[in-house]
Amino acid sequence: MDLSQALTVANQAMLAQFDRGLSDVETAIVKGS
């Protein structure tokens, strides 16, 4: 899985669980890991 796929999956999970997408800070954390 590449970075863009990981971000898509994480964003979809956030939308499903919390009814919001990833913030810029959360996206940066995912990119840094």
N, C-alpha and C positions, 0 to 999 in steps of 0.2 A: 504494500500500500504506500503510495507516495503522499507527499505533504498535502496536496490539494484534496485528495480523497479523504485523508484523515480529518481535515478541516470541515469538509462537507458532512461526514458522519457525525462529528462532534456538534456541529451546528444543528443538524437534524435532531439529535438527541436532546439538545437544550430546548429546541422548539417544542418537542413532544412532551418533555418533562416539566418545563418551567414557563412555556408559552412566550419565550423570547429567544433571540439568537445570541451568539457569542459577542461579547463586547470587544473593542479593540485590544484591551489589556489581556483578555482571555485568549484571543487569537495570537497575540505575541508570545504568550506563555506556551501555547501549543507549538508554535514555530520554533521556539527555543529548546524544546525537549527532544 
